[in-house]
Amino acid sequence: FEIAWGMEESGDLVTPKLNFINHFHKPPATFWLVGLSLKCLGATEGAGRLPVVLAAIATVILTSLFLPRGEQRVFSVLVLACNLEFWLLSRTVLTDMFLTLSVTACMLAAYRLIQTEDRRAFWLFWISLGFSTLVKGPVGPAIIFLALLTYHASAERIPWRRWSPLKGLMLFGVVALPWYLLVCSEYSGLLEYFAGYQTVERLATTVHGRGGP
């Protein structure tokens, strides 16, 4: 909330700041959405939480689309909506719900593309993948492609051509990369910080206090 408010107040949508200090711990998509809500509705707690609530509702709707209409769809929606952690994260101004939404959108698009060639699913997959990278870095694409590669290896073969990889990567780059290129060119050492400290060391070491699997 504080970072989003600072961006909205200063008009600087490129450099996240916490207590007026540059803060590149997370990419800016969450701050942009919360800041837009603050700008439109005022600097209130409700306005700050609204984008997260909408992301949670959208996640529930996308989850329902995995199944045909009927009892299974209703049951799946209720299981998700009544999950305690999901409910807590749906009202907390963090990146997690936006990451959940983008990953769910990617999974739904992949599910459709596995079944049939669907141009809407193509657009949804690559745009959501780019958005996930603007929300929380490479963790979104990592979750998606590990899941798809595991499915490809253990079940039926995935028709990758339906993803149009070359066009898709270009679309992903248009969505995800401009902000990273801009800040890395402006602040020396930031690329190493993103790739090394926030990615490799987070996964491979205990430097972030996460020594579990």
C-alpha positions as CSV (number, residue, x, y, z in Angstrom):
1,F,0.0,0.0,0.0
2,E,2.7,2.4,1.0
3,I,4.7,1.9,-2.2
4,A,1.6,2.2,-4.4
5,W,0.6,5.4,-2.6
6,G,4.1,6.8,-3.1
7,M,4.0,6.0,-6.9
8,E,0.6,7.7,-7.2
9,E,1.6,10.7,-5.2
10,S,4.9,11.3,-7.0
11,G,3.8,10.3,-10.5
12,D,6.9,8.1,-10.8
13,L,5.6,4.8,-12.1
14,V,9.1,3.4,-12.8
15,T,10.9,3.3,-9.5
16,P,9.1,1.8,-6.5
17,K,10.0,3.5,-3.2
18,L,9.4,2.5,0.4
19,N,9.9,5.4,2.8
20,F,11.4,7.4,-0.1
21,I,14.1,4.7,-0.7
22,N,14.3,2.7,-3.9
23,H,12.7,-0.6,-3.3
24,F,13.1,-3.2,-6.1
25,H,12.2,-6.2,-4.0
26,K,9.2,-6.9,-6.2
27,P,8.3,-5.8,-9.8
28,P,5.7,-2.9,-10.0
29,A,2.5,-4.5,-11.4
30,T,0.8,-4.8,-8.0
31,F,1.8,-1.2,-7.2
32,W,0.4,0.1,-10.5
33,L,-3.0,-1.6,-10.0
34,V,-3.3,-0.5,-6.3
35,G,-2.1,3.0,-7.2
36,L,-4.7,3.3,-10.0
37,S,-7.4,2.3,-7.5
38,L,-6.1,4.9,-5.0
39,K,-6.1,7.6,-7.7
40,C,-9.6,6.8,-8.8
41,L,-11.2,6.2,-5.4
42,G,-9.0,8.1,-3.0
43,A,-6.3,7.1,-0.5
44,T,-8.5,4.8,1.6
45,E,-8.1,1.3,2.9
46,G,-10.9,0.0,0.8
47,A,-9.5,1.5,-2.4
48,G,-6.1,-0.2,-1.6
49,R,-7.7,-3.6,-1.1
50,L,-10.2,-3.4,-4.0
51,P,-7.7,-4.6,-6.8
52,V,-6.8,-7.7,-4.7
53,V,-10.4,-8.5,-4.1
54,L,-11.2,-8.3,-7.8
55,A,-8.2,-10.5,-8.6
56,A,-9.5,-13.1,-6.1
57,I,-13.0,-13.0,-7.7
58,A,-11.4,-13.3,-11.2
59,T,-9.4,-16.3,-10.0
60,V,-12.5,-18.0,-8.7
61,I,-14.3,-17.4,-12.0
62,L,-11.3,-18.8,-14.0
63,T,-11.2,-21.8,-11.8
64,S,-14.8,-22.6,-12.5
65,L,-14.1,-22.6,-16.2
66,F,-12.0,-25.7,-15.9
67,L,-15.1,-27.8,-15.4
68,P,-18.5,-28.1,-17.2
69,R,-21.5,-26.6,-15.6
70,G,-23.0,-28.6,-12.8
71,E,-22.2,-29.8,-9.3
72,Q,-18.4,-30.3,-10.0
73,R,-18.0,-26.6,-11.0
74,V,-20.0,-25.4,-7.9
75,F,-18.0,-27.7,-5.6
76,S,-14.6,-26.6,-7.0
77,V,-15.5,-22.9,-6.6
78,L,-16.7,-23.4,-3.0
79,V,-13.5,-25.3,-2.1
80,L,-11.3,-22.5,-3.4
81,A,-13.4,-19.6,-2.0
82,C,-13.7,-21.2,1.4
83,N,-10.0,-21.9,1.7
84,L,-8.7,-19.9,4.7
85,E,-5.4,-18.8,3.1
86,F,-7.1,-17.8,-0.2
87,W,-9.6,-15.8,1.8
88,L,-6.9,-14.0,3.8
89,L,-4.8,-13.3,0.7
90,S,-7.9,-12.0,-1.1
91,R,-8.1,-9.0,1.3
92,T,-4.4,-8.4,1.9
93,V,-2.4,-5.9,-0.3
94,L,0.4,-8.3,-1.4
95,T,1.6,-9.7,-4.8
96,D,0.3,-13.2,-4.1
97,M,-3.3,-12.9,-5.3
98,F,-2.2,-11.3,-8.6
99,L,0.4,-14.1,-9.1
100,T,-2.4,-16.6,-8.4
101,L,-4.6,-15.0,-10.9
102,S,-2.0,-14.9,-13.7
103,V,-0.9,-18.5,-13.1
104,T,-4.5,-19.6,-13.1
105,A,-5.2,-17.8,-16.3
106,C,-2.1,-19.4,-17.9
107,M,-3.1,-22.9,-16.7
108,L,-6.6,-22.4,-18.1
109,A,-5.2,-21.2,-21.4
110,A,-2.8,-24.2,-21.5
111,Y,-5.7,-26.5,-20.7
112,R,-7.7,-25.1,-23.7
113,L,-4.6,-25.3,-26.0
114,I,-4.0,-28.9,-25.2
115,Q,-7.5,-29.7,-26.2
116,T,-7.8,-27.6,-29.4
117,E,-6.2,-24.7,-31.3
118,D,-7.7,-21.6,-29.7
119,R,-6.4,-18.2,-30.6
120,R,-8.1,-16.6,-27.5
121,A,-6.2,-19.1,-25.4
122,F,-3.0,-18.2,-27.1
123,W,-3.4,-14.5,-26.3
124,L,-4.5,-15.3,-22.7
125,F,-1.5,-17.6,-22.1
126,W,1.3,-15.3,-23.2
127,I,-0.2,-12.0,-21.8
128,S,-0.9,-13.7,-18.5
129,L,2.7,-15.1,-18.5
130,G,4.1,-11.6,-19.1
131,F,1.8,-10.1,-16.4
132,S,3.0,-12.8,-13.9
133,T,6.6,-11.7,-14.6
134,L,5.7,-8.1,-13.8
135,V,4.0,-9.2,-10.6
136,K,6.7,-11.4,-9.1
137,G,9.5,-12.0,-11.5
138,P,10.4,-15.4,-12.9
139,V,8.4,-17.5,-10.4
140,G,5.3,-17.4,-12.5
141,P,6.8,-18.7,-15.7
142,A,8.8,-21.3,-13.7
143,I,5.5,-22.6,-12.2
144,I,3.8,-22.8,-15.5
145,F,6.6,-24.4,-17.6
146,L,7.5,-26.9,-14.9
147,A,3.9,-28.0,-14.8
148,L,3.6,-28.2,-18.6
149,L,6.9,-30.1,-19.0
150,T,5.9,-32.6,-16.3
151,Y,2.6,-33.2,-18.0
152,H,4.4,-33.5,-21.4
153,A,6.8,-36.1,-19.9
154,S,4.3,-38.2,-17.9
155,A,1.1,-38.0,-19.9
156,E,0.2,-37.3,-23.5
157,R,2.5,-35.2,-25.7
158,I,1.7,-31.5,-25.7
159,P,1.1,-29.9,-29.2
160,W,3.5,-27.1,-28.6
161,R,2.9,-25.6,-32.1
162,R,-0.5,-24.4,-30.8
163,W,1.4,-22.0,-28.5
164,S,3.1,-20.4,-31.5
165,P,6.3,-20.0,-29.5
166,L,8.1,-17.4,-31.6
167,K,5.0,-15.1,-31.7
168,G,4.2,-15.9,-28.1
169,L,7.7,-15.0,-26.8
170,M,7.5,-11.7,-28.7
171,L,4.1,-10.9,-27.1
172,F,5.5,-12.0,-23.7
173,G,8.5,-9.7,-24.2
174,V,6.3,-6.7,-25.1
175,V,4.3,-7.1,-21.8
176,A,7.1,-8.1,-19.4
177,L,10.4,-6.7,-20.5
178,P,10.2,-2.9,-21.0
179,W,10.1,-2.1,-17.3
180,Y,13.1,-4.5,-16.5
181,L,15.1,-3.0,-19.4
182,L,14.4,0.5,-18.3
183,V,15.4,0.1,-14.7
184,C,18.4,-2.1,-15.4
185,S,19.7,0.5,-17.8
186,E,19.2,3.2,-15.2
187,Y,20.5,1.5,-12.1
188,S,23.8,-0.4,-12.3
189,G,23.9,-3.7,-10.6
190,L,20.1,-4.2,-10.7
191,L,20.3,-7.0,-13.2
192,E,22.6,-9.0,-10.9
193,Y,20.2,-8.2,-8.0
194,F,17.2,-9.6,-9.9
195,A,18.9,-12.6,-11.4
196,G,21.3,-13.5,-8.5
197,Y,19.9,-12.4,-5.2
198,Q,16.2,-12.5,-5.9
199,T,16.2,-15.6,-8.1
200,V,19.1,-17.9,-7.8
201,E,19.9,-17.3,-4.1
202,R,16.2,-17.4,-3.2
203,L,16.0,-20.9,-4.8
204,A,19.4,-22.4,-4.0
205,T,20.4,-20.9,-0.6
206,T,19.0,-20.0,2.8
207,V,19.9,-16.3,2.4
208,H,16.2,-15.4,2.4
209,G,15.5,-17.6,5.4
210,R,13.8,-20.2,3.3
211,G,15.7,-23.4,3.7
212,G,12.8,-25.8,3.1
213,P,12.0,-27.5,-0.2
